[in-house]
Amino acid sequence: MSLKHESAIGHVTGRAVYTDEMHPPAGLLSLYPVQAPHAHARILEIDTRAALAQPGVHAVLTAHDVPGENDTGPILHDEPLIPAGTVEFYGQAVAWVVAEDEAAAQAAARHVTVRYEPLAARITLAQAIAEQQFHLPPAHVTRGDADAALAAAPHRLSGALDIGGQDHFYLETQASWVQIDGEGIVHVVASTQHPTETQLIVARVLGLPAHRVVCRSLRMGGGFGGKETQANPYAGVAALAAWRTGRPVRIKLLRAHDMQLTGKRHPFHARYEVGFDDAGTLQAMKVQLFADGGWSCDLSPPVLMRAMVHVDNAYYCPNVALLGLIGKTHLASNTAFRGFGGPQGMVVGEELLDRIARHLGLPPETVRERNLYRPDGERNTTPYHQNVVDNHLGELWTQLLGQSDFTARRRAVDAFNARRENVRRGLAITPVKFGISFNKTEYNQAGALVHVYLDGSIQLNHGGTEMGQGLHTKMLEVARRVLGVRRERLVLMTTSTDKVPNTSATAASSGSDLNGQALKAACETLLERLRPVAAALLGCETGAVSFADDAVHGGGTTLRFEEVVAAAYRQRVSLSATGYYRTPDLHWDPKAGRGYPFYYFAFGAAVAEVEVDGYTGVHRLLRVDILHDVGESLNETIDRGQIEGGFVQGMGWLTCEELRWNAQGRLLTDAPSTYKIPTVGEVPHEFRVALFQRSQPPSTDVIFGSKAVGEPPLMLAIAVREALRDAVAAFAPPDRAARQVALGAPATPEAVWRAIETVRAPVAVPAAPIEAG
């Protein structure tokens, strides 16, 4: 029986407290930004005198007010908290007004006068590529000899693909509260996925050692990667305001500000060549990936690398040459987003497989199946030279084909299309193979702290953060299982850097894996201390003692858990323990683009069926069948929720969420009225989710046999894009099959309609050559 979500009642009743809903301390001040009206400009002068004269204003912060290092960059120090000399994107905050409340700060912000010298701006990734403006040198992943294999391949295709970005659109915007206590300790409460990094960035900005800053994360109203690094600047500016004024300070971005100031999922441009045989089997691929990094580097290097090592998705290719570059544009700095580059890479891989199938006149599902990684032999090795651990792909694929009744539905779709003139249906199945672990090896570690009190109640602390995904609920389940106690004995505390230090972000789908193992280690340490005490009380051997059913058993006798705890205290046995875990066997050489970056892989597959209107390009998602591998689920209800939510979020990215900027670099889609996220009208009419039951136990030591479920389901939504492509292809004239379906990403109604018009009256699509390098 799955435990209910630990905050379920709080969520539905509104009692759950988020960062900006805490009881306000006396004297709480608010912040409001002064935004630049240029994408790129030199700051000549900032005049704050009129603003400072406004009622309720306490300060106007500029770069000159930063006592420490004016930088919040997580990898490169290339991201000033407040720009000192140059504006790098439209709407960038060049100053922050600190006032008694947000209304006063907003009013005063209009009185800050800034003189600019406009400079030339790069607004698009295409401009950055044309001007060769990149943040870092190219990254490479290679295997075999792609050039020679392409030259020898019976068939060869080339092309290009643009993939759009995505706004995180979490319910709770970026928010932080900061207060400095009487000892000068800076207390930060932030809506952050990475409290340790927020702590370190605040300390950097204020010029303090890390132990003078405590960061807590209560809970987040969504994160999706958008609060992994990009919570840091807002905590930093609130801390700066508190430091300057001596008063507690809050910041909570308006929705428009959040969308304007924060980065998105990276837009990508891909160029590819692929070689294959008559059966559609991959012989070689050569792919260039260009990620739009925005104005600063942020997390773009690992995002790009994860994209590169997921171009293969679930498919073996013997000869691979991948090149990646990060474009430098004058837009908000793009950042982590659920999947962390993996989805963009996998879309490119699926593009290749569909093009191969249509070129050969073969069913796309057949070509996909022929190219799946095989459990044994060389066809189970990735381009970065890691074997696909516990490969269940073939078994899972076959099960889903049967469960979804794919073959019969394929015939039904073809029959429907044969008798309808301006409506077509499409059907597709796509797989997912997603690597689980942080790209950066050192992030694969976690800590925990557990206290047992004299009454037998237990306090749990770990370094993960809760953003609605159910991590805390799973951690309660881990502790309950290890200690053998009932749920009511346990309380899980707010994540805080003074309880568990040096934590990694709650990201990379590793929250349960890392923190669960650390918590398990702490609980096992406590059991080892309690077991001899219990053995003496029970009159049995230590090895005969067991903790289960909220009691302690041994020698045919049972004791209450609290009896053993009390006895341990009397014997001066410590009832507090730390736990630590580091994922074993990981290594990665970023220069060589090879290694063992992932502890294991999450697998899944989805079948999607759509209906498309030929006049408008509008589609209906008729049915989705998902079979997903979560291992031995820690909480089936939560895992199902993650699968459904991730799928819908991925579907939004690929079908309706479109980011638009004007020629000056201003984001036009900065509100729900202009940026379309999926609603109840877009979700599948039939949504069938099943959990894959593997036939063999895992070879890796995962927490209670479970597998990560945060990110992988998002990529199941690629099946929707491929089903749309299938429907578009059905609009081709009866005497001419569509040899290529060029479909935009996102596949908005406009993009689908343009694709339909193209297949109805085919025109030659020039191939984009792969450049050397």
Phi, psi and omega in degrees: 000122181287136171296143174289158179305131187297339179249016186303311182296319178298322180293314186280338179264348182085006181279343179295129185263125175257173189308311185274010179248009178292160176296121187291133174288161179298134175081020182295128178254165181235159181242151175212138186275152167255114190256145181279139179267025180224151175280334181206122183197155173268133178275116182268323182197140172238116181255112184256001188299315182293322179294318181295338180276354182284153182299135174080003182273132181253332180193158167234113186273131172232181182302331182291346182273353184283118183280336180255229179267127181278070183202139177233014182295129183281332179246298174263148176273071186232021188224085180300141176301313175230125184298137182266326185224336187223135172276135185245351174201154183296129179091359179302139181281115179265350177199159178229128178270133178249120185215177184298327176208173185295323180297317179294320179294319180296317180296318182289330181301331180290345181263000174278124182256127180233131174258133183236155166245104182299143179237163178297140185235146172257112186263335186242157175296324179300321177296316181299319179294315181297323181269000181055045179256105184230151180289323187218165174298165183293150173257152183226145167225124184222153169208137179068205181236093185295320182297313181295319181292324176296317181296328183269351186292141177299328180227152183210132177231153174220160180179189181215157183211134173253134182236126185283167177274193182199135174276142183295325177045044171297152181295319179266122178286176180301131184210142175210147170238138181227136178219140180252125185275182185294340178267003180082012177280132181270115180259118182246127168248116188228146171278078188231143174275352186221075183303323181296316180293320176300317176303312184292322179292317177299316178299320179298314182295321182273354181072036183244156168290155186299330183289353176269002180234130174242126179244131178239147175235108182293300178185160178240145172273059183098148178218299176058022183099340183289349178243022177281308175246333191276000167284337188298314181299326184283325170296322181295317182287327175293320177295320177298318179295319178295321180296319183285324187262340185075012181243154172295147186223142175241151169220130171218116185289140167296157182304315181296318178296319180300316182289327180283322190267337186258156180280172186238183163299138183295124165294147181232151166237131181237142171235138187213154164229141181221137177244144186203167182260188185294336180273357182088012181281131182296134175248324182197149170218144178228116189228134170251128177246128176242120178257138176276102183281340188082202191281335180229170189285320182048233180258019185301321180301309178290331175298314179298316182295320178295324175299317183295321182272009173239007173299326180292338187045247184253019192240139178271133173223124187288332184232117188223137172225110181245134177233138181227141178221150181250110180290142178256109181238165178265066176227167175306146187288119181287157197211192178299142171209140181332114185106333167055048180093334178305314180301319180296317178298319183290327176298320177297316178301317179291329174300316180298315183295320179293320179296319178300311183300313184289326177298322182270353183072030180254153175298133180303325181293329178291314180295321178298313182297321181297335185259001180300147171303141178254146187299334185237154174083189185291341179283018177237019183245131183282166177299339178263016168073027172251137174290150177279102186293137175049056186287107177253013190303311183298316180296315181295316180301313181296318179299316182291322176304318180287313183297326182273356182056047190299314185298315179294322180290328176299316178295321181293320178296315180298321179293318178300313183294330181291336184250004179243140185269315187239017171228134178228151173249153178226150182222136180208151172234133178224148179262170174224130168231113186234127182285135183249113173157161172290141173303320181276113191304321185293343178284349184274064178208157182203158178229164179209160178219125182234131175245134170251126182264165188299335178274006180087001175280156191227133178251131182248137174227133173216173187267000180278159180245149182258122178235028181097353185279352176092016180300314182299322179297318178294325178292324174297322179293320178299311181296320180298316181293315184292315184276345179068032183246167177281156183303326186294342178285343192257141169226138181253124187273161175302136178296127186212140183287347176270357174259309179232109185270168169055045183273162172267165177297151169278094188197181178059023179059019188255008184302311181288320181301307186286306184290327177297318179292322178294317179294320177300317180297319179295316181295321179293326175298317178296319179296321179297328177284324183280335188298315178296325177298314180294321180299319179295320180290325185271348180069041181221174175290152180302320181293345181271355183279134175226149178247112183199156176055036177064029180209176180239128188239150175169142178060028180077009181239153178233137176240151172292145180306316183293335176295317179292321178299313181298319179296321178298319178298316180297331179269010177059045174263129182297134180251020174235144180210144171262157175228150181217147178213139171230132180295127184280160165070013182269141172201150184206131176252101185293332180287320180277342181066040179209162179148205181233072189283341188240136180289324176200181180236143171263136182243154175190173174203154181221144171246128179235140176234128184233162173231129188239135176272121183289340179279327188240341186080001179288140181235158170244136177267102189285316185202143175228131174243126181236136169234115188231144185264107175248011183067217175270099191302134172286331179201102188296322181298315179295317180297319177297320178298320178294321179296312181294314181294318179297319179300313182294321178296319177294322177298320178299314179301320188270351185231330187221341184274106185237123178268134179228137174238154174271181185295340180270358179091010179277131177290122181271335183260071186243027180201160177300338180286338183242347179243114189266109171266160181298144176238185181299336180288341183263341184290160183299140175296323172239126184232104185248114182243127176232148178263129182290131176257107184287150184273342180237146176292156182290148176275344180262153181273077178271157187297111181052030177076008182277165176228154182298146184221005184291307186263318189309322183297336180302323185281350172298335182291348175302334177300328180293315178299320181289328175292321176298319178298321178296319178292320178299316180301330182289349176277354178296150179304149184303331183269006184211110178287149177284112181280344177206138175240101180276104184240129181293161174229107015281149178274070177291166176307321179296316180294320179294317180298317178297320179295321178297314180300324180292317182286334177290326179226079189302141172231155180294134176254113183295140179279144176269118183289151175275125181277155178292156176119000000 
